[in-house]
Every structure is written in C-alpha cells, then in structure tokens.
Amino acid sequence: MELILVRDGAQCVWCGRALDGAMIPATTEHVVPRIKGGPSWIENEVAACQRCNGERGHLTPAEWLDECERRGWAPRRDVIVASLLRLQAAIAERGGQRRARPYAASQLRRLARS
C-alpha cells in the first residue's frame, strides 16, 4: 500500500478525499476487478477509501468514474488512465492475462471518448 500511496498520492482515486489512515483509511482497489480477470499486480492497484471501494462493486472504471462525477465528487481520472496504461505495459512484458488485456483496452477506449 505504501508504494501505491507514494506513486499516486494519499487521496481516494474515486472521491478525492484525503486518506489519513485514521478517519479515512486507505484500501487497495483493483482497477480491473479480480472477477474480470484483473491480476493482483501493483500496476492494477490504486488507493481508494473504504466507502468507494465497497460501493463500486463490479462497475467498470469508466462507469464508476461517471457515477462519482454525477455525485459531485472529484475522481482522479488521470490516475485511473495511468494505471490502465501501466497494466497494459505489464501484461505485454509478462504475458498472460487473457481476460484482463481486452478489458483494460476497452476501458482506455471508453475513457478516451469522455
């Protein structure tokens, strides 16, 4: 978790709240959900508050970003895009991830349109 907080900052990627460890603890959020084949690699993980991590459920990153914006929150779209790009590069280097590869590509296309 420390590496993720250093890399992306100590803010929830979805709502923008500061992750202080006491009142708002950080959780590890998979950008490509495990149920969709997302690996537990640091390239696929971002920091999120417990509320956002739980409420997202199985929504895609693009769907949840839209919902966060609809709620008036300040989601960090740039961090999500950067995570998807890092994941694509890691998959290209390590191989495998036959389900995560097309999912990440489709999310990047969707986010490029918005």
Wavefront OBJ file of the C-alpha trace (Angstrom):
o trace
v 0.000 0.000 0.000
v 2.852 2.405 0.795
v 4.183 2.188 -2.777
v 0.742 2.967 -4.172
v 0.304 5.987 -1.878
v 3.751 7.308 -2.836
v 3.089 6.740 -6.545
v -0.449 8.160 -6.728
v -0.743 10.353 -3.640
v -2.741 9.855 -0.453
v -6.160 10.589 -1.967
v -9.028 8.306 -2.871
v -8.892 7.824 -6.621
v -12.703 7.899 -6.820
v -13.914 10.657 -4.483
v -10.704 12.642 -3.913
v -10.880 12.522 -0.106
v -7.552 12.552 1.733
v -6.600 9.110 3.023
v -5.331 9.882 6.505
v -5.158 6.342 7.893
v -7.338 7.115 10.914
v -10.720 8.542 9.917
v -10.436 7.598 6.241
v -8.201 4.530 5.888
v -6.762 3.550 2.518
v -7.742 0.312 0.833
v -6.302 -1.334 -2.248
v -8.652 -1.102 -5.214
v -8.207 -3.212 -8.355
v -8.804 -1.076 -11.445
v -9.576 -4.212 -13.470
v -11.630 -6.204 -10.942
v -10.470 -9.678 -9.969
v -13.815 -11.063 -11.157
v -12.978 -9.722 -14.644
v -9.543 -11.342 -14.619
v -7.609 -8.437 -13.125
v -4.343 -9.518 -11.523
v -3.145 -8.546 -8.054
v -0.216 -6.640 -9.524
v 0.761 -3.202 -8.291
v 0.107 -1.891 -11.818
v -3.581 -2.821 -11.367
v -3.949 -1.346 -7.889
v -4.816 2.167 -6.729
v -5.695 3.641 -3.340
v -9.349 4.177 -2.507
v -11.329 4.880 0.620
v -13.351 2.032 2.076
v -16.654 3.656 1.086
v -15.751 3.959 -2.598
v -14.128 0.533 -2.744
v -17.285 -1.051 -1.358
v -19.787 0.979 -3.358
v -18.093 0.428 -6.709
v -18.919 -3.258 -6.687
v -18.400 -4.707 -10.149
v -18.858 -1.488 -12.113
v -16.222 -0.784 -14.723
v -13.766 2.023 -14.009
v -15.478 4.202 -16.643
v -18.951 3.562 -15.194
v -17.783 4.288 -11.641
v -15.933 7.451 -12.716
v -19.150 8.686 -14.333
v -21.113 7.885 -11.163
v -18.545 9.647 -8.966
v -18.763 12.760 -11.144
v -22.571 12.586 -11.046
v -22.345 12.594 -7.232
v -20.243 15.757 -7.360
v -17.025 14.083 -6.238
v -13.584 14.768 -7.706
v -12.431 11.448 -9.175
v -8.849 11.246 -10.358
v -9.389 10.122 -13.958
v -5.700 10.649 -14.782
v -4.655 8.113 -12.121
v -7.090 5.507 -13.475
v -5.875 6.019 -17.058
v -2.237 5.823 -15.899
v -2.991 2.599 -14.026
v -4.639 1.026 -17.079
v -1.659 2.033 -19.239
v 0.792 0.569 -16.678
v -1.247 -2.622 -16.587
v -1.190 -2.903 -20.379
v 2.594 -2.491 -20.376
v 2.989 -5.088 -17.605
v 0.797 -7.578 -19.476
v 2.821 -7.017 -22.662
v 6.027 -7.686 -20.715
v 4.867 -10.619 -18.555
v 2.288 -12.178 -20.862
v -0.897 -13.971 -19.920
v -3.946 -12.184 -18.552
v -6.170 -13.131 -21.485
v -9.263 -11.683 -19.767
v -7.678 -8.542 -18.325
v -5.985 -7.492 -21.583
v -9.162 -6.753 -23.616
v -10.927 -5.334 -20.547
v -8.149 -2.774 -19.959
v -8.073 -1.857 -23.660
v -11.847 -1.332 -23.770
v -11.741 0.877 -20.666
v -8.971 3.015 -22.152
v -11.015 3.470 -25.335
v -14.105 4.383 -23.302
v -12.178 6.868 -21.146
v -10.580 8.464 -24.211
v -14.080 9.281 -25.530
v -15.223 11.007 -22.332
l 1 2 3 4 5 6 7 8 9 10 11 12 13 14 15 16 17 18 19 20 21 22 23 24 25 26 27 28 29 30 31 32 33 34 35 36 37 38 39 40 41 42 43 44 45 46 47 48 49 50 51 52 53 54 55 56 57 58 59 60 61 62 63 64 65 66 67 68 69 70 71 72 73 74 75 76 77 78 79 80 81 82 83 84 85 86 87 88 89 90 91 92 93 94 95 96 97 98 99 100 101 102 103 104 105 106 107 108 109 110 111 112 113 114
